[in-house]
Amino acid sequence: DFEYLANGKAIPYGIHEVIKNNGFVNVGISHDTSEFAVESIKQWWKNIGKRNYAKAKELLICADSGGSNANRSKLWKFYLQKFVNKTKLKITVCHFPPGTSKWNKIEHKMFSFISMNWRGRPLLSFEAVVNLIVGTTTTSGLKVKALLDTAEYEPGQKVADDEMRGLKLKPHAFHGDWNYTLEPRGTA
């Protein structure tokens, strides 16, 4: 919160699996970009999702409408399409309407407990941040894994219009700007 007092910054990007009550947090150290957001989903899939859902052919992502995974972000959709193409997973994204992220379950089911777990503890190192996140559990069975992401993510990237036209993105009938599905290129 007070970057001028810090020796670095930690940017947590989280995924909460509702069915298994598992959490995953990718802790970045450079910039909260769309590329970082999708990399966080990739890391969840690589380290947890693929194992827990080995037969999955599609994913549902419920996301805020702002920030690195904003519903208007071309970069978010561009990098998500790259992930879809690589994994061959069909991904449906449902964004919370603007101003309603406080109802996002990840805030109540995971991040609130992470905040309580590190309350009053100095976050003096990235190792401390990751360890405190990993140490978060609840009586309802929440377990959280975390990784430190030391990659540099450049802010201000642009996606060309022709690259956007190449997305295999299908807006839904209801609020297609907030709800859409990305399919792997080359599939019917």
C-alpha positions, 0 to 999 in steps of 0.5 A, a space after each residue: 500500500 505504501 510503495 515508497 516505504 518498500 524495497 519492492 512490491 508484491 502483487 497477489 493474483 488469486 484463483 479460488 476453486 469453488 468445488 475443492 475449496 483450494 486457493 492458488 496465489 501467484 505473487 508477482 513483483 513487477 506489474 499487474 498486467 493482463 499478461 501477468 493475470 493470464 500467467 497466473 491462470 497458467 501457473 494454477 493450471 500447470 501446478 494444480 488444475 491439470 491434476 485436479 481436473 485431468 479430464 476437463 475440456 473447459 474452464 469457467 472463470 469468474 472475474 472482476 471487470 477492472 484491472 488486469 483481467 478487465 472485460 474491456 482489456 484486449 490484452 487479457 483476451 489476447 493472452 487468454 486466447 494464447 493459453 486456450 490454444 496451448 491447452 486446448 481448453 475452452 474457457 468461458 469468462 463471466 465478468 462481474 458488472 463494474 462496481 460489484 467486485 465486492 461480491 466476488 467469492 474469492 474476496 470472501 472465501 480466500 483473500 479475507 482469510 489471507 489478510 487475517 493470516 498476515 494481519 500484524 505481521 511485517 511483510 519484509 520479504 517475498 518469502 514471508 509473503 508467500 509463506 504467509 499465504 501458504 499458511 492460510 487455512 480455514 475450518 471449512 478446509 481452505 488450503 492455499 498454495 502460492 508461488 513467487 513470479 519473478 518475471 518482468 511484465 511490461 505495462 502499456 503493451 498493445 494488441 493490433 486490430 488484426 490480432 484481435 480479429 484472430 481471436 476465437 471469441 464468442 460473446 454470449 447473448 446476455 451481456 456479451 461484453 461481460 460474458 464470452 467464450 474463447 475456443 482453441 483456434 482450429 476447432 469447430 
